[in-house]
Amino acid sequence: MSQVALELKDVKKKIGKKEIIKGINLSINQGEVYGFIGPNGAGKTTTIRMIVGLMRLTGGDVKILGKSIQSDYKLAAKNIGAIVENPELYPFMTGWQNLMHYARMYQGVTKERVEEVISLVGLEKVVNDKVGKYSLGMRQRLGIAQAILHKPALLILDEPTNGLDPAGIREIRDYIRELAVKDNVAVMISSHLLSEIELMCDRIGIIQQGEVISERAVHDESTDSQLKVIFEVKQNDKAQEVFEEKELTIEKESNKLIVKLDREDIPNVVKSLIEKDVEVYGVTPIKATLEDQFLELTGGNVIE
Amino acid sequence: MSKFFKLLYNELFKTYIRKSTWVMYIVLLAIIIGGAVITSIFEDEIVTSYSDDNWQEELTQENEKLIQESEEEGGYIAEMNSSTISKNNFHLDNDIKPLGYGAWQYTYENASLLSLVSLFTIIIGAGIVSSEFKWGTIKLLLIRPISRTMILLTKFVAVLVFALITLIFTLLSSLLVGAIFFGFEGFDPYFVTSTINGYEHLSLVGETFSSYGYNIVNLIMMTTFAFMVSTIFRNNSLAIGLAIFLMLSGNMIVAAFQKYDFAKYILFANTDLKQYETGDVWIEGMTLGFSVTVLIVYFVLFMALSWVFFNKRDVAGH
């Protein structure tokens, strides 16, 4: 059922003598939401531009539902919907006119479909206003509307929640998840809002200096079996002895003890503490946020 | 609707929804009405109709008046009057009743407005590709399942359609305004005009169309040039500036190089096809066939360069 919607095979881009993209391999399945993150200048936008056919590849290939963007452009492009960087639409035309303009560029996108999309993104009230008067949030919604008009198999969104208020962000997030689950759309989201990515995506890829340096599932808890756990106890010394006995590494932070151990060992350790009459106030596993992992991997936000 | 016409519709829609396009038509209409007002107020010698049985006498009187004026004023006015007098004499000698000034005559004279139509078409042609880059909308335009060649082609055709609509607008509004101010001469009036064979009695409608037609050559060539410059440099000001500069200085460029052999290959030596009708050929040895060939070569070159740059280049960030 879950066919590969997007496949990048050793994609390279050279501009002048500089190799900007150094061979990216990744694939996104249908119904999957993939987060594409990286510091500024890492090559996110260049990669996206190559996927949608705005930039030529200097090596490798991009396939959408098995059709190459290079040799089968029309068949590949038919299945892509995208916002590239900001949703720039014609400011002197109304939202409706903008959408009809793009609808005419596909086969079989009817007026009814355009109306349907407008109510999906919640723009009914302003659709007859000029886009020049729209707020960034409204333009973002219109950008999403033009990207899904033709029911693409692959949806590429660059910073989709940029400029939206919290309610709007939630709406778009729910809508993206719905697209993925219900219509089996593969969604690729590039963003620097890491917490957003974490909430929306099934899997993330981190790109730095033109290479995907890490790829991981977001909701998978079992990947990191070694946890850091904060123990809040009254008798720190006694507790420390217990941990040392079990040959666990300890970090001290004020009067808390941070211990690295496997998830399934937690009950055992607690049991030993109680047996030694240590009074335990709290046992809290620290979940490393995506942001921590990201910074750890990329070494901060450095433009190179 | 086929894909081509849908895309053409898109391009025309984007052109005509903008106020700046409508300003062009308002300017044209203002000039056409203004011209008619000025003509009817200040040119008192204009005769809108001659009486059927008495026109010979009216012409003789007019000639006498002109001779008298020439003797008093002399110089430039005498020269102008002498050509009118000889035209009047042609009417009298050949027993052709002169055509009064009217809508067709006014339209015929407004062929000079085509340089303004060219200017407007250059502005549209220079903006149709580069504006998409300026607005950033090129990204959303070029990710559709449509080849870049098709996009470029529909944009160019849209410019030509704009030129055609503007041309027809100029022609029809000149006719209408002319008819209101000076009256309508009928559907196929004949008039006397000077040609290389001296004075001739010709169809005014035919002459009007051929006069507009000759101007279209220059319009298309300069628009294609502007289209090319804007596609290559993605800058409409540069394209408009260069095209207008060349349009205005074209004749001077040819004149400057006239003594060299290559001068006949310069675009501007060939854009005026009327030279073959009047026989007043710019450079010796040029023929209609030669000029048409040169024009086609330039046209194909402009289009090929636009195509290569539009198709091959990456759409990168700003």
Interface residues (C-beta under 8 A of the other chain):
Chain A: T45 R49 V52 G53 L54 M55 R56 Y73 K74 L75 A77 K78 I80 A82 I83 V84 E85 N86 P87 E88 L89 Y90 P91 F92 M93 Q97 H101 Y102 R104 M105 Y106 Q107 Q146
Chain B: K3 K6 L7 Y9 N10 F13 K14 I17 R18 K19 W135 G136 T137 K139 L140 L142 I143 R144 P145 I146 S147 D314 V315 A316 G317
